Amino acid sequence: MDVSFLVLVVIITALAFDFTNGFHDTANAMATSIATGALKPKIAVAISAVLNLVGAFISTEVAKTISGGIVDDAKVTPAIIFGGLIGAILWNLVTWLLGLPSSSSHALFGGLIGAVWIASGSDAVHFSTVVSKILLPAVMSPIVCGIVALLGTFLAYKITARARQRSVTEGFRHGQTISASMVSLAHGTGDAQKTMGIITLLLITSGHLSSNAGPPWWVILLAGMAIASGTYMGGWRIIRTMGKGLADIESPQGFAAETSSTAVLLASSHLGFALSTTQVVSGGILGAGLGRKLAEVRWTLAGKMALAWCFTLPVAALVGGLSGKVADSGNGGVAIIAVIAIVMVSGIYLLSRRNAVTATNVNDATSVTLEPEAVPA
Amino acid sequence: MSSKIDIHWAALFKVAGVSLAFGVGVVAVFAVGVLALSQVEAARADGREARTGYAMAGTAFLICLAAVAYGLYLIIPQFH
């Protein structure tokens, strides 16, 4: 009974994380298509949701370890997973409130690192792996994708300089829908799998599954549904920041940004690096912004995002560590953390209502504020 | 705390190189297709034939389609 309560709570929390993962990352694939008018907002999130669901079903290679060697997996208990998930969920929601794209995977890793660290000491955290698998790719991937998108954008404008403007805009809009769909599908195969892996490993450690079992069908279904419904909800605040805030994006730039992101993501996963989609796409959008002459790039916003990325691991680790510690004390502790988390989530939601960003007003401004915007006279 | 940090620079450069070739390549080829299509439209508006325009656009978009197919092959594990 003791284990069952915890296992149930962790499964629900994992699905909640998957949901926030979905709506936090809709922007990666669809923000530029929405901004240039290649896709209507509601249609864009619907396509992305379906492709994430499809991605969840076609990815069969479920993670063998929860952390991929970042922490000592033998020290990972259900209470630690719970703490890590809570840290990741809260970070995802706070950054969403502020309209800041940040990596959901980093939030999850941060939460796990913190929870393992507090429970088993710093020896259980493999810091060299943290550097080589998280920090270094986090610095390199946006730069690489930015350079690719910059060159791509520059060439796209150069090549089509003498073409009719209307055909160019239309042509690249069609290209955008395809490149954005590729990002969505790649996202679904990668990110839905993380939650499936967590739930499966949880069921194995609690003795509900044999040690080499794959995810049961209901885990695949629930994880797929969670990420797809999160994606369909659309993190409109983040979509506005990525589509309108970072740079003024035209359809050739959107196409260059998404194509570069697809290339970087596929090249890296094929060669064994796991990258953050958010960081890759952000780099791509900035590069595309720079690649068009005189295009405006808002460096202050880019700086804010970079700052948020620096805080992702430590803050999620702190929250994850504290939650894991309390949860470790038993069912009462788990319940306390769950209640606190629900209260905080509700508070963040209420704050977001003061200046709600939705499918209808997503393209109307370039920034996301907490105070209601002045209505133009 | 373990001391040695293992960084696979070669793999990193490979990722960067492959991304650069594919990303920039596909965007450039697509742009050629867009240009060709626009030339076809312009020619048709003038009542001229636009055979080379069609051929160029067709080739360019076929190459892009092949890139998409290769991408799908990489994404979907059932193909491996």
Interface residues (C-beta under 8 A of the other chain):
Chain A: G55 I58 S59 T60 E61 S122 D123 H126 F127 S128 V131 S132 L136 M140 V144 C145 I147 V148 A149 L151 G152 T153 L155 A156 I159 T160 R162 A163 R164 S167 V168 G171 F172 G175 I178 M182 L185 A186 T189 P252 F255 A256 T259 S260 T262 A263 V264 L266 A267 S268 S269 H270 L271 G272 F273
Chain B: M1 S2 S3 K4 I5 D6 I7 H8 A11 L12 K14 V15 A16 V18 S19 L20 F22 G23 V24 V26 V27 A28 F30 A31 V32 G33 V34 L35 L37 S38 Q39 E41 A42 C64 V68 G71 L72 L74 I75 I76 P77 Q78
